Amino acid sequence: MKKIAVFTSGGDSPGMNACVRSVVRTAIYKGLDVYGIYHGYEGMIDGNIKRLQSGSVSNIVQRGGTILKSARSQEFRTPEGRKKAYENLVKHGIEGIVAIGGDGTFTGAKIFFEEYGIPTVGCPGTIDNDIYGTDYTIGFDTAVNTALEAIDKIRDTAAAHDRIFFIEVMGRDAGFIAVESAIGGGAEFVMVPETKTDLDAVVKSLKNLRKTKTSSIIVVAEGDEEGNAEEIMAKVKSKIKDNTKEFKVTTLGHIQRGGSPTARDRVLASRCGMAAVEGLIAGKVNCMAGIMNQEVVYTPFSDCIGKTKQLIPDQLKLIDILSI
């Protein structure tokens, strides 16, 4: 193998640049030519592919977002689009790919490999931490800390005015950000897609907490089955029927995606990037390089896509214990 390419796809996450940097410099260290594909699969189709040098990735380890840009490509979902992408890779002599992204990115890579056989190793780049085959995903730690900083500030005003705040964090299908930011932020409740939300129990607990607390924080993952934070707040308020209490909603939204990555995310991204290149050289195909129990592991894309990563039960228990 003489030439490889790297791209980022799907939602951006802090640490993607650190991963790109690691891929580029590991490839050069190993004697490979390395190319950057800009705008993900869309750029692969358009031929937006450029040779990268060590200096191309200088001064990016601390930056959020992705210098390679990202996009969601509808055309790549078609056989015609994938054929164009393959022809562009062949034109540049690219023999292997590092794909940085999440579930959608790996699904596309799996289909592409099955059709054209270009070896691909993925790196888990998503703030949701919902990819099977790695303890943590690139960007998750930064997103949790961003949410935590917001929760700390909201708690100040909640305490000052004796308010109940519903704080919505990202997590359409997974509650990892909600759970860790709830524990770190001292929230009284957390609502996540993985578990059924019992609003009657929440109302009862809020009434009991009035005896010891004047304010409360409830963290809501956007994908909870009872709705978003605004909808849940309205339901809880209608059940409590107390006009003396103020209920407020804060939706954190895309601020969780941006910002300078934490040290933990930079190290994780750098390790995954190096492991992806080493995996390609060793003949790994159609898999993701992740970190489990501090060791590099390679998980087939079919498992990353098909298996569900579970929340840690003790963390949910911990929130109940610490909220009393």
C-alpha positions, 0 to 999 in steps of 0.5 A: 500500500502506497497511497491512502486517503482520509475524510470526515463525514456526518455531524462534526465533533471536537477532535476530528482535526486531531484525528486527521492530523494523526492519520496524516502524520502516521501515514507519512511516518510509515512512508505512505502518501496521504490525501484529504477528501474534502466534504466527505462522500460528496467530495469523493464523488466530486473529486475534491481530493488533495495531497496532504503534507505534514505541514497541512495539519499543523496548528489544528489539534486544538481546533473544533470542527474539521478542516476537511469539512463534512457533508451528508451525500444523497448521491453516494446512496446511489450506485451511480454516485458510488461508481463516480467516487470509486473512479476518482479514487482510482484516478489518484491511485488511492488504495486505502481509506480512513473514514472518520464519522459515525453510524452513517459514515460506516454504513456507506463505507461498508457498502462501498467496500462490498462493491469495490473492495477498497480497504477502509478502516474507520475512526469513531467520530461522533459526540453521541458516544453510541458506536459499539466497539469503543468505550468512548467516541471522539468528541463525546468528552468535549460535548459533555463538558460543554453541557456541564459548563452550561448546567453549572451556570443555569444552576446558579440562576435556578437557585437564585430564583427557586426555579425548576429548569429542564435542560435539553442536550443532544441525544436523538437515539442515545442518552450518554451525554445526558447521563454524564452531564447530569451526574457531573452537574448534580441534576435531580433527574435525567430522561433518556431514550433508553429508559421509559420516563415515568412523569408521575414519578418525576412529579411526586419526587419534585414535590418531595424535594421541595422539603429540602431543595428550592430548585431543581435541574432536569436533564432531557435527551432530545430523543426521550419518548415523552418529547423534547424539554419544552413538551416535557416541561409542559406535561410536568407543569400541568401535573404539579399545578403550582403557580408559585413555582417557575418552570424554565427550559434551556435547549443547548443545541449545536453548541455541544458540537463545537469548541476546542476538544478536551485533552481526553478527546485529543488523545483518543482521536490521535490514538484512533488515527494512528491505529487506523493507518496501522490497521490498513497497513496490516491488512485490516478492512471494513472495520473501525479502530476503537479503544476498549479498556485502554487497548486498540481494538478493531470491530467490523463495521457490521457490528458497529452498525448492528449492535447497540451500545448500552448505558452503564446501569450504575450511572442511572442508579447514581443519579437517583442516589445523589439527587436526594 
